Amino acid sequence: MKYLPISFLILALATATAFAYDPSPLQDICVATNDMESGVFVNGKFCKDPKHATADDFLFMGLRNPGNTENPLGSKVTPAFVDQFPGLNTLGISMARIDFAPGGLNPPHTHPRGTEVLVVVEGTLLVGFVTSNQLNNTLFTKVLYKGDVFVFPIGLIHFQLNIGKAYTLAFAGLSSQSPGVITIANAVFGAKPPISADVLTKAFQVDKKVVDYLQAQFWYDNN
């Protein structure tokens, strides 16, 4: 019986690892489909019969063209997640294209289900992420140039800012077919229904007028 606690620890670690990321597929392909009659429900999506899959199911051309950066943030994220690219279903990966006007910002946000690796294709970016309370909310930040790669650990708040005077382009790979996006300002001040002003005034240690002002703003979503 003296080994029982160790056994429980090993089981707990194994269970945590098993559920840390998207489940491993048990078949070669599982192209997502909206046809519930001909599909089998797997990993949050219905899969078409693999015998009916074609090469087109594994091609996505939505990242070819620049995104429209004429918005308050000066940036546009074009995702290639499973909702846009059905061939990704059960494969545990996805991508996104991020276009930045000069001064454009991809605001602080998190991906609750995926780590992100970013490569700068053109231009210059100031990027960073903030660790959890456990590590004292430490900021890790770098300036990236063409060809540079930076990784943002799963679930941590991160951002990208074009600090150059020209257009900037980056591509991101993510470790989930559906990594999710939570934009911090939108979630806190643009929640529907709104978060109680009593909660926000105490949390941010500001006057209620500040909270009322922020909640009255239009929180643009660049995704």
N, C-alpha and C positions, 0 to 999 in steps of 0.2 A: 504493500500500500504506500510505501514511502516514495514510489515513483509516480504516483497518481497526479500530483500537481504538475510535474514536468510533462506528463502525457497531455494534460489539459492545455498547457502552454503551447506545445507543438501543434495540437489540434486547432487552437485559436489562431496561431500564426498561419497555418495552412489555409484556414477558412478565410482569413483576411486577405491573403494573397489571391485566393481563387476569385474573390469578389471585388478586387481592386480595379479591374479594367473590364472592357467588354468581354463577354464569354467567348471562348474559343469555338470556332465553327465545327460542326460534326459532319459537314458535307463540303464538297468542292465549291459550290456556288449557291447563292440563295438570293436572287435578284428580287428586290422589293416590288410588290404590286398592290394596287388598290382593289383588285378583283378578289373579293373574299370567297367567291364560289370555287375558283380554280387554284387557290393558294393554301399554304400551310402557315400557321402563325408561328414565327420564330423571331425572338429577340426584338419584340416590339413592332414588327412588320410582318405582313403576309408575303410569302415567297411564291413566285411563279414556278410552275413545273420546270425543273432544270432542262428537260428535253426541249422546251420551247424557248430557251434563252438564245440570244444572238449576240454577235460581237458589239452591236449598237448598245446593248445593255451595259457594257463596260467602257463606254466612251462618253465623256462629258465635255462639251465645248463652251460652257458658260463662263470660263475664265479667260477667254481670248481677248475680250474688249475691255477698255478702261471703265471703271465705275464712275458714276456722276459725283464729283466732289463739290458741286455747287450747293452746299448746305451749311448750317451753322457750325459744324465741326470741321468742315474742309476735308473730310475723308469718306471713303465708301468701302465697306467690306462686302465682298461677293463670296458667299459660302458655296462649297461643294461638299455638303453633308449628305447623309442618306436621303433626306427629304428632297434634295435637288438631284441626287445622283444615286438611283436605286441599286446600281451594281455594287455599291459599297456595303450593302447589308450583310451583317455578320462578320465583316472583315476587320473591324476594329481600327479603321483609319479614316481620315477625311482631310480636306484642304480648304484653303480660303485665299482669295486674292484681296489685297488691301492697297487702295490707291489713295495718295495724299496730295492735296494741293499744298503750295508753300504755306507753312504754318499749320497745316492740317493735323488734327489729333484723333487718334483712336483712343477714346477716353478710358479711364480706369474701369476694368471689368474682370470677370473671372470666367473660367470654363470648369464647371463643377465635375465634369466627367472626363477631362482630357488634359494631358500635357501638350504644350504648343512649342514647336520649333520654327523659328522665323528666319528667312533669308532675304536680305536686301538685294534686289535686282537692279535698282537704279535710285540714286539720290542718297540722302543722309537722314538717319533717324536717331533720336534720343529715346531709348527704351529703358524699362525698369520693371521690377516686381517687388512686392513687399511681403515679408514673411509673416507667419502667424504670431499671435500674442506670445506663444511659447518661446519664440526667438526675438521677442521685444520689437516686433514690427520693423525689422531692419530692411532698409531700402538697398537693393542691388540695382545699379544703373550703369549703362554704357552708351557711348555714341557709336552707331554702326554706319559703316560705309558699304559701297557696292561689293557684294560677295561675302560680307560678314554674316555669321549665323549666331543666333541667340536662342536660349531655351527658357521657357516660362513653366515652372513646375505646376502640376495639376492643382487646381483649386485656388491658387494664389492670385491676388489682385495684381494686374499688370497694365501697362499702357505703352503707346508708341506715339511720338511727336516728330513731325517733320521740322527740323531746325534749319534746313537749307533754304535757299531762295528759288529752288526749282522743284518741279514735280518729282515725287518719289513713289516707287513701286516695290512692294514686298509680297512674298508668298509665305503662307504658313501651313505646316502639316500638324495634324492633331491625332492623338492616340485613341480616338473613339470615332465611330461612325456618326455619333450624335453627341458632341462634347458639351452642348448647351452654352448659352451666353447670359451672364448677369451683368448688366451695366450698372455700376454702383449708384451714380446720381439718379438714374432713371428709376431704379428699384426703391431707393430711399425716399426721394421727393416726388416721384411720379407714380407711386403705387395707386392702384384702383381697387377698392376705395382707399383714400389716403390714410397713411399712418397717423395716429393721434399726434397732434401738436405737442401734447404733454410729454409724450415719449421722446420726440425729436428735440425739444428744447432742453430736456434734461440730458439726453445722450450727447448732444453737441455743445451744451453749455452756452446757448445763445438765446437772445430775446425771441419771443413768439413772433414778432414782426418779421424777423429774418426767416423763420420757418414758413410763415404765410407767404412771403415773397417768393421763396424757392419753390414751394408747392404750386404756386400760380404760374410758374414758367412752363413753356412748352419744351419738354425733354425729348430732343430729336434722337431717333434710333438710326445709327448708320449701318446697321446690318440688313 
